[in-house]
Amino acid sequence: MTTFQGIPAGAFEFYQELQENNTREWWQENKDRYQTLVREPFLALLAELEPRFGPGKIFRPNRDIRFSQDKSPYKTAQGAFASVQEGVGFYLQVSADGLLVGGGYHSHTPAQLARYRNSVDASGTGESLRHIVEAVAAAGFMVEGEKLKTVPRGYPQDHPRAELLKHKSLSAATDLGQPAWLATPAALQEIAALWDELRPLVDWVGRHAAP
């Protein structure tokens, strides 16, 4: 495995051009650029982060267009996920806009939702999550996730953690653009530090919402 040397600026240029030329013909002509500028740096980065954050995978570049009106064949961003456990972990994405770093959980089976809501409802675990979410937001991350419009049935509308109860999934992310360190080996520690800031959130959902 190649040692991680950074994510080159050419990766963002690649996705800018892909947005304007999202065809199979263009992709085939530029596939080597994708391998060199995007896929190989991501694989090297995930390999070096794995001992601290779990095994990583990069998502397929192809879009599933079977049920979409948009028939563009390729995603205009490269995502990667380092799993702590099924559906829970740390996220990276590179697009024409730059780097996005996040973490949390996205799957929500009925059993997961029940565990999550019970833990939010309980004063001890629920207050712990509230403090974690507040700290993550104060650090500059945007708290995200699929949410209901109202508090779920069975819980009071004025519940002290009503907004957290509305979540069906819970994550946080920050858009970093194209910082100067991203094209250098220092990106490894910068990204690791951001994932460490998200670790309390990832650990909480891993204990209380995962399978």
N, C-alpha and C positions, 0 to 999 in steps of 0.2 A: 504494500500500500504506500502510495506517495505521501510524503510529509506535507502537511497543510501549510501553504504559503500565503493564504489570503484568498478573497474572492475578487477576481480582477474586475476593473471598471468595464471591461468589454462585456461582462455578463449583463449589465444594465443596457448597454447599447444593443446587445442581441435581442433583448425583450422589447426594446423600443422599435426595432426593425420588424420584429415578429408581429407586433400590434398592427403594423401597416401592411404586412405581407403574410397573413395567416393562411397559407396554402400548403398543400403537401409538396408541391414543386419547390417552393422556397425552403421548406424544412429540409428536404433532401439535399439541396445545394449547400445548406448551412449546418448540416448535422454535426460535422466535425467541430464547428465552433461551439455548439451546445455541449459536446463531450468535453472539450478542453476548458471552456470558460465557466461552465455551470456544473455539469454532473461530476466531473472528477474532483473539483474543489469541495463540493458538498460531501462526497464520499470520504474524502480525506479528513474533513472537519468532523464529521459524525464519528469516524473511527477514533479520533483523539478525544472526543467528548464522552464516548461510551463508558469508560470506567467510572465516571462520576454521575452520569445522567441516564444510563441505560442504552440498550441497543437502538440504533437509529435506522430509518429507512427514508428514501426519497420517493416522492410520488411520481406516478407515470406522467409524462408530458402530454399524452393524448387526452383529449376531452371525450366524455361519453355523450355523444350527440344523438343517441337514439330517440330520446323524448324531448329534445330541445329544439326550439325554433332557430337558435343560433347554430349554424352548422360549421363554424370555425373549428378546424380539426385539432388545434393545439392550445393548451393553457398558456396564458400570457404571464405566468409566474411559476417559479419552481418552489414547491413546498417540501419540507422534510420534518419528520417527527421522531423524537427520541422517547421511547416508551418506558415508563415506570411500571405500568401494568396495562391491561387491555383498555384502550381508550383514554388513558391518563398519561400525561407527559409534557414534553417541551417541544415548541414549534419554531421553525425558521421558514422564512419566505423571501425570495429575491424576485423582484420585478423591475420594470422600467423606472419605478419610483424609488427603488432602493431596497433596504433590508427591513424586514419586520421580524420581531422576536416576541414570542409568547409562550403561554403554558396554561394547562388546566385540563378539563375533560369535555368531550363533545358528545359522547353517546349517552342515551338516556332510555334504557329499558324501563318498563313499569317497576321492576324490582329495584333498580338503581334510583329511580325517582323517589320511591317510598323511603329508601334508606337515607337519601339526601335530605328530604323534607323532615323526616323524624329527627335527624341530627341538627338541622337548622332550628327546629322547634324547641329542642332541649336547650335549656339555658346555658349549660356549660359548653357544649360543643358549638352551639349557635353563636354565643358571644365570642368564642375563639375565632370562628370564621369571620364575624363582623370586624374584629380587630385586624385580622389578616387582610381582608379586602380593603379596609381603610388605609392600611400601611402600603399596600400595593398601589392604590390610587395615588397616594401622597408621593410615591416614588416616580410617578409619571406614567404609569401604565393605565390603559383604558380597560375597565372591567367590562366584559362582554358575555355573550351567551344567549341562547334562545330563551325567551321569557314569555310568560303569560301576561295578559293585560291586567288581570286582577289576581288577588291572592287565591290560591287553589282551594277548592271546596274542603271544608272540614277544619279550616283555620280562620281565626278572627281577622276581619279586614284591618283592624288596628293592631295587628301583631307587631311587636317591637322589631322584628326582622322581616317585615312584610316584603320588602324588595328582594331579599335573598330567597324567600319562599317562592317568588314568581319564577325564578330561574329553573329551566329544564336542563340546561348545561351551563357551565361556569368556567370562564377563562379570562385571561388578561393579556394584553399585547401592547407593544409600542412600535411606532414607525420611526426608524432612525435615519431614513434617507441614505445618503452615501458618505458616511464619515470617512475621514482620511485614513483611519486605521484599518478599514475594511479590506483593502487590497494588500495588507501586510500580515505576517504571522501573528501580530498582536491581536488580530480579530479573534483568535481562539480564546484568549483570556477575557477580552471584552464581552464576548457572547456568553462565556461561562459565568461571568460576574452577573450578567442580567438574568440568566437562568437561576442562579443562586438566590437572587431577589425574589423570584417567583416560586422557589422551592416550598415555602410554607403553604402557599395556596395549593400547589400540586400535591404535597403530602396530605393536606386535609382532605381533598376530594378523593385521593387514593384510599384513605382510611374509611371515608364515610359515604362515598357515592359509587365507587367502583364495584365490579362483580365480586 
